[in-house]
Amino acid sequence: MKDKKKEEYPMDNLETLNREQREAVLCTEGPLLILAGAGSGKTRVLTCRIAYLIEECGVNPWNILAITFTNKAAGEMRERVDKMVGYGSESIWVSTFHSACVRILRRHIDQLGYDTNFSIYDAEDQKTVIKDVCRRMQLDTKVYKERAVLAAISRAKNDCISPEELRLQAGDDFRQQKIAQAYLEYQKELKKNNALDFDDLLVKTVELLRVCPDVLQYYRNRFQYILVDEYQDTNTVQFQMISILAGEHHNLCVVGDDDQSIYKFRGANIRNILDFESVFPEAKVVKLEQNYRSTQYILDAANGVIAHNHGRKVKALWTDNGAGEPVNFRQFQTGYEEAEYIAGEIRRMKSSGEAEYKDFAVLYRTNAQSRAFEEKFLYANIPYRLIGGVNFYSRREIKDVLAYLKTIDNGLDDLAVNRIINVPKRGIGAVTLNKVQSYATSRSISFFEALEAANEIPGLGKAALKIQGFVTLIHSLRLRLTELTIEELIDEILERTGYAQELKDENTDESLARLENIDELISKATLYEESEESPTLGGFLEEVALVADIDSMDDSDDRVLLMTLHSAKGLEFPYVYLTGMEDGLFPSYMSITADNAEEEIEEERRLCYVGITRAMRHLTLTCARARMIRGENQYNNVSRFVREIPPETLARKDVVPQMPRAQAAARGAEREKARAAFRAKPAGLDQFKVKKATSLEYGVGDRVRHMKFGEGTVLEISDGGRDYEVKVEFDRAGVKRMFASFAKLKKLG
C-alpha cells in the first residue's frame, strides 16, 4: 500500500486559525454547535478538528464518523483529511448520510427481515411500484398523481411517520386516508422485492438502531466522535439517527448556519439547529463570524437583511478584507431591460480587461427567469453555462408546447409530431406508431399525413379512433390560427390536451416549475407579437429556433454562470448580479399569501442572504417596475429585502427607502389582504384569459403612450373578436400592430 504523506500538523496549523476557529477545534468533549457564518472557513475547522483528535488527543481514526450531504462535499473532506492526517486516515468514516446507512444496513439489515443483498430503488423504480399499487387499489391516477403520492410518502419518511401513523393523522380526510393506504401497500411491495428506496436507507437505519440493542452498542462504541456538516439542512430522520448514535458518548459536533437553511421544500427542519441546546443542554456554542470571502459593504448588506428574521441565532459577519465598494441597486422599466443591462455590463468589463466571464454569476429565484438572460447572452455572444437546470428551449415542457405549435403550423416536422402524439398520454402504442411510420415511408408522405389517413392503414383497429382524435385537435386549432393570438393558441393547447391540468394535479415542486416555464414561453410569444408589425406563428417559431439553435459556447471554462439561488449555495464569485428583486417574485406571491406567511418569508429571506453572501467584491441587485408574467405585465414593488438593506451600504442612498421595523406589524394586515385577493381569483387557466374591454379610451388620431415604444399616433382600430387590434405609428419605433389588452396604451392630453 502506498504510504500517505501527511501535512505538518498539529500546532502549526492551529496557529493559522482565528481565535473562534481554534476554540471549535480544541473543544473535543461533549456536544458542540459551531455556528459557521457564510465564508467563515467551516470545512477547514472540521478537518483540523479531526486531525487534532487523532494527533493530539490519541483518538483512533476508526472511532470518528464525519457526515456531510453530497458526494462532492464528502470527497473534498476526504481529500483534506487524507492530506492532513496521513497514515490511518482511511479508517475514518467520511461519507454522506445515505452512504453511511448503506454500509450499516449491508451488515445488519437481516435483523429487520431483509436480505443483506437488498436492492436500492431509484426514482423510475419507485414510479413503477407506485403505479402498480395505484392499479391494484383502483386509484384514479388523474386524481392521485403518482409523483404526488410518492412525494407524500417521502415527506412522511423524512418526518419518521409510519403508514399507520399517517393513517391516524389523516382522520376523516378521504384523500389522505387513500395516500396512507398507498404508502402501506408501497412498503409491502418493497419488502416483498427485498428493496429499499433512498428514504428507506435512513428510516431503516433508525429502526435498526432502535430495535437491535447489540447493533446500536456496536456503532456507539465504533463512533465515539461524530461530526456533521451542513447541520441546518438535516431532516427529522437524520437528526434521530445521529442523536441515537451519540446517545452514549455525547461527543457530537455539528456545524451549520441557521441563516442558510433554505431547503425546507426538501424536508430540512431548521428546528434541528435552533433547538440544539434544548436537546443537548450541556452543549457548547462557538460562533464563526469572521468572513474570508466578501468585503464589509457586502456583509453589512447581508447582516441588515437577515436581522429581520426572528427565528435565528444572533450573529453578524465581519471581515478584514476591507470596506470594498458599496452595493449597487438598479431598477429598470422591464425585465427585458434588466437582462440587457447585465449583458452590457459583463461585455464592457470583459472587453476592458477588468474581469473574465467566469468571474460573473447571475442569480435568480426561479428557473423560468433564465430565458431573458440566455437570449441576451446569445445575441451578445457571451458564453454562459446554466447550472442546476436545462437550457430554456431544451426543457421538456417547452419542447412539448413548441412541438404542438410546429405541428399546427405545417405538420411536416415528423420529430415534432412523434414527440406529442402521446403527450399527454392517449394510449397509442409503439406497435401502432410503427405501422403508421411504415405507411408514411411506403407512400413518401409525412408522418402527420399518415395519421390523417389512419382509417386506410390496415391493422390499427380501435387505435385509429385515438389517432383521429389527435388529428381532429390539430385541424381544429389550425382553423383558428387567424383569430387567435399565439398566447391564446398556447392556452387552447394546454386546456384542450389537459397538459396544464396534469401538471397542476401533480402539485410537486417540479411540476409547478414546469408551469412557470410555460408561462415564460407565453410571455416570449407576447413580446414577439408586440414587437412585430405582422406577427405570425411561423415567424414566432423561426425566432425561437434562431435563439434555441445558436451555439456560442466554447469548450473553455471562461463562461458566465446562470443559476437559481438554491443552486448557488456553497459557491462564490467576484461579481454577482442578484436579479428579479421584486415583491411577488422574490419573495414569491406564494410565500406572501401563505397561511404561514411569516415562516415562508423568513425562508425566502435566508435565500436572499445566501445570494448576497455569494459575492466577493461586487454585488448588484436589480429589479423591474413591470415584468411580463404569462403574457401580461405585472407591476410589483421593489422587494422588501432590498428595502431592508441599510442605506449606508448602497452606492446611492436615495434609491430605496429602508423599511423601518415599525412596519413589521402592518405586514400582517397587508398579508391578509393579499391572501384574500389571491384566493378570490378563480383557479385554472381561465384567470389568464384576455378580457376584452367594452370600449377604448382612445380613438383613431389620438396620441397615446406605450410602456416600451413611447409616444405615438393611433392609425387604425379593428375589432378582432376576442380583442381590439390597434395600429399605432410611434415617434421612435415606427408602426406597430398590437392587441389592446396587451398594449395597455394610455391616451395623452
KOLZA-614092 format. One record per residue (C-alpha): x, y, z. Coordinates in steps of 0.02 Angstrom, whole numbers, plus 50000, padded with zeros to 5 digits. Layout:
<recs>
XYZ
...
</recs>
This chain:
<recs>
500005000050000
500645017249953
501185027250105
500185043250129
501225058350172
500325069550294
500475088350306
501425095750451
500075096850582
499705099650745
500105116550819
500745124150656
499025122650580
498165128450739
499155144550733
498405148550563
496625147950633
495745162850710
495265162650893
493495155750869
494085142650746
495405136550869
494105135951007
493005124950897
494475113250861
495055111951043
493325108851117
493375090051089
492245082851225
490355084151237
489075091451115
489665106451015
488685117850899
489785127650779
488765141850705
489775144850547
489275160350452
489465161250263
491285160750207
491955157950383
493045142750345
491985128950421
492695114750315
494445119150372
493875118950552
493105101650531
494665094050453
495805102350581
494695095650719
494825077850651
496715079350639
496815086550816
495765072350886
496955059550811
498645068150831
498425076850998
497015067551087
497515049951035
495805045750963
495825030650847
495375035450667
494055021850662
493165029850809
492735045250704
491215047550592
491095063050482
489465065550388
489005078150253
487635079350124
488355077249949
489605065449873
490585080549812
490705087849988
491165070850060
492505068649927
493255085749964
493265082350151
494035065150123
495425072950018
495805086150150
495785073550292
496945061750197
498195075750168
498135082050346
498075065550442
499075054350327
499285036150381
497685028850456
496515041750381
495675028350275
494925021150436
493905037050466
492135035950402
491915051350291
490295049450196
488555055750158
487085050750266
486485038450134
488195030550107
488415027950294
486705020050306
487055008150162
488645002150248
487704998850410
486214990450327
487284979050217
487954971350377
486404970850488
484764972950393
484444954250405
483904957950584
482424967650510
481904953150398
482804958750239
484234950250148
485864959950154
485934959949963
484424971649955
484114982349801
484065001249807
482645008249702
482885024249604
481505036349551
480995025949400
480885010049504
479825019249633
478655025449498
478425007849431
477985001349605
476765015349646
475935013549476
475604995249514
474974999749688
473755012649617
473124999849491
472814986749623
471964999549737
470935005649588
471515023449620
471155035849482
472895042049433
472125058049367
471625061849546
473045052949637
474555057749532
475965045149553
477275058749583
476155067349711
475855050949805
477725047149806
478095064749867
476855062450011
477665045750057
479395053750053
478835067950167
478135055450290
479755045450292
480805061250316
479745065150468
479845047150533
477975044350507
477445026250475
475975021350364
474915017950518
475355034750595
474955043450431
473265034650428
472875040650604
473395058350560
472255058150407
470695057050515
469145059150407
470125065850258
469685053050123
471125057950008
472425056950147
471725040050200
471985033550023
473775040350020
474125031850187
473455015550117
474525017649961
476025020650075
475675004350167
475484994450004
477045002749932
478084997150082
477384979550070
477904978749888
479664984949926
479834972250066
479244958249951
480564963449823
481914964949958
482124983049906
482335000049989
482105017349916
483295031449963
482195037450107
482125019650175
484015019450192
483845032050333
482195025750404
482785007650413
484435012750492
483505021950630
482325007150651
483814995250661
484675005650795
483065006550896
482564988250893
484284979950897
485234985051056
486774974951009
486924983850840
486675000750924
488014996951054
489224991350919
489075007850824
489095018350981
490735010151028
491355012350850
490865030650826
491385039350986
491625055850896
490325061450769
490455076850660
489015083050550
489225096450417
487805107550349
486775103250503
485445116150458
484955105050311
484575089450414
482805082550420
481955073750564
482525056050524
484335061750501
484265070650668
483605054950752
484975044250676
486415054950739
485635058650908
485405039750938
487205036150887
487865050051000
486745044951145
488125037051250
489715047151223
488865063651180
490365068851076
489305076250939
489975091150842
488765099150719
489225113250602
487965124150513
487175141050488
485335143350526
485375158850415
485755147450266
484365134850297
483495135450127
482945117650094
481295116450185
480495110350023
481665095250031
481175091350210
482525101050304
481995105350481
482765121650542
482225117350720
483625104350725
484935118150733
483885131050826
483445118650965
485135110050978
485465116851153
483735111251210
484085093351154
485865093851222
485805105851373
487675103551407
488105109351230
489425122551198
489125135251058
490505143150956
490115156650828
491205158750673
490815176450617
492415181450527
492115180450340
493565177050222
492585179150060
491735196050046
492025214550079
491225223350227
489935232850122
489265216350057
489245208650231
488365223850305
487015222050173
486815203450214
486795206850402
485495220550379
484315209150284
484455193550391
484245203550552
482385204950508
482155186350538
481545181750712
481875162950706
483775163550707
485345163550813
486035181050829
487695183850740
488475196550623
489795193550490
491355204350481
492955203850381
494745210050368
494545211550179
494165230050188
492585240050153
492615237149966
491325245249852
489535249549904
488155238049842
487365243349677
485485243649653
484675246349483
482825247149443
482275245149261
480655247749170
480545229549113
481375212849140
481975214148960
482955229849002
483635221549159
484385207249057
485035219348925
485925229849056
486775214849138
487345207948970
488045225048926
488965226949091
489765209849075
490315213248896
491015230248947
492045223349092
492665208548989
493175219948845
494075232048961
495035217949043
494255221249214
493605203549229
493425186749143
491745179049101
491995165849236
492055179649368
490185183149345
488645174449413
486845179349376
485665172949512
483775172149507
482345164849609
481555153249479
482225143649330
480965152149215
481915168549236
483405161549141
482595163948969
482885182648953
484695181049008
485025166248894
484355175648743
485285191748783
486915182348811
486715172848647
486375188848549
487875197248634
488965181848603
489305179848789
489735161748832
488735155248980
488365139449074
486685135449153
486945127249323
485635115849401
484485117349253
484245114449067
484335127348929
482625135648923
482145129448750
482795111948790
481625109548937
480375095648912
478805106048933
479445119648816
479895106948682
478175099048702
477235115448677
478365120548532
478075103448451
476195106648457
476445123848380
477555116648241
476275103148203
474865115848195
475925127148085
476295114447949
476315096448012
477855092147908
479045090548056
478975071848092
480025073748250
478785086448321
477275075448282
478095059948353
478515069548511
476715074548551
475665060448480
475605053348657
475855069348759
474825069048865
474545050248853
473235044848726
473515026048735
474275024848561
475555010848572
477255008448491
476594994648376
475265006448308
476515020348280
477695008548189
476275003948069
475915022348039
477755025748006
477875011147884
476335017747793
477105035147782
478765028447719
477985017247587
476995031847514
478335045347538
477185056147643
477435064547811
477025055747974
475585067748006
474855064447833
474915045947875
473985049548038
472655058647936
472435042747835
472355031247988
470715023347930
471615016947775
473035008647870
472674990147898
472804982648071
472564998348176
470874993348246
470245004348388
471885013948390
471295022848232
469965031748335
471275038148457
472335044348314
470815052748237
470535062348399
472305069148391
472155073848207
470495082548239
471275092648379
472685098648266
471485102848123
470295112548236
471715122948308
472435125748134
470755132748076
470785145648216
472525152448179
471835168448105
470765172748256
471935167548397
473495176048461
474965164448492
474655166248679
472835161148656
473375146748545
474545140148680
473135141948807
471995131748693
473315118248677
473575117448865
471725117148902
471115105148768
472505092448794
472425093648984
474305096648987
474255110849113
472935102549222
474005086849232
475465097249298
474325106149422
473615089749485
475365082849510
475675097649627
477535094749655
478945107549654
479485100649485
477765101649405
477465119349469
479165124649400
478675117249232
477085127849233
478145143249269
479225138949117
477685137849007
477105154649073
478795161749022
478575154648846
476895163448837
477745179648888
479015176848749
477575174648625
476765190748684
478385200448669
478585193948492
476825199348443
477055216548519
478685219448427
478145213248255
477055222948134
476345207048058
476625192948183
476345175048127
476515158048208
477855153548081
478795169448120
478735165848306
479385148148281
480775154848169
481315167548301
481315154248436
482315142348325
483645155648296
483875157948483
483725139648528
484945133748395
486315146748417
487835138648498
489075151948551
489815140548682
491635135948677
492495121848769
493355133348894
492785136449071
492755155249042
490875157149047
489605167149145
488625156049263
486725157049268
485865148549413
484475149049540
484875154949715
484665137249781
485985130949659
487205144649712
487355139049893
489165135049936
489885144649788
490735161549775
491055174049634
491955190749616
490425198449528
488635193749574
487015200149497
485525196249608
484045198749491
482145199849499
482145208549669
480275212049673
478905207849797
477895194249713
479415186649629
480655186949775
479865184149898
478585174949794
476705177749797
476515160149866
477585164850016
476735181750043
474985174250036
475315157850128
474405153650289
476115153050374
476725168450280
477955174250413
478825157450415
478865156450225
479545174050205
480905170450332
481445155750224
481465167250072
482475180050170
483765166650211
483845163050025
484175181449993
485555181050124
486345166250035
486285175849871
487085191549942
488485181850027
488995173449863
489795189949810
491635192649845
491985210249780
490505217149681
488635214849711
487245221949603
485405219949644
484165222649502
482285223249480
480975228849355
479475240249376
478485229149258
478845210849224
477895200549098
477115185249178
476105173949064
475945187348932
475335200949049
476345214849128
476385212949315
476835228149418
477725224449581
478535234549717
480395233649749
480735218149856
480585220850042
482295212650055
483065227049958
482175239350071
482915230450222
484705233850165
485495247950269
485525263550158
487335267150201
487885251250113
487115256449946
488045266149812
486565278249802
485755281249970
484145288449897
483715273749785
482695263349905
481885269050066
482315257250208
480855248350286
480775252850471
480485238850594
478885247650644
478155242350477
478285224050527
476625224950622
475755232250470
476365217450367
475085206050449
473605216050384
474455217850215
474705199150202
472895195550247
472315207550113
473465199849984
472955182350037
471105186350017
471415193849845
472435178749793
471095166449847
469735176449763
470495172949592
469685158349501
470785142949487
471385136149322
471845144049158
470295154849145
471075168049256
472355171349119
471125173848976
471085190548888
469665201448949
469095212248805
468665229948855
466895235948815
467675251548738
469365260148721
469795277048797
470665282248636
470185282648453
470965284448281
472035300148275
472315300948464
474045302448539
474475287848655
475935281548758
476605263648763
477705257248905
479075251448786
478845260948622
478455278048695
477265290548615
476345288248451
474755291248350
473345278648329
473135274748143
471845260948147
470735251048268
469855234948216
468775222748314
469665205948312
468265196748402
469125192448565
470085208748573
470355225248484
471825226048364
472665243048366
473885250048237
474995264048304
476375274448223
477635277648361
478785292748351
480355282248375
479865264048350
478855265648190
477205256948151
476665242848267
475115231848273
474585225448443
473115219448543
472345232248660
472335220848813
474215218148799
474705235448737
473905244848883
474025261248787
473735277348885
472895292048799
473875308448805
473125325648830
</recs>
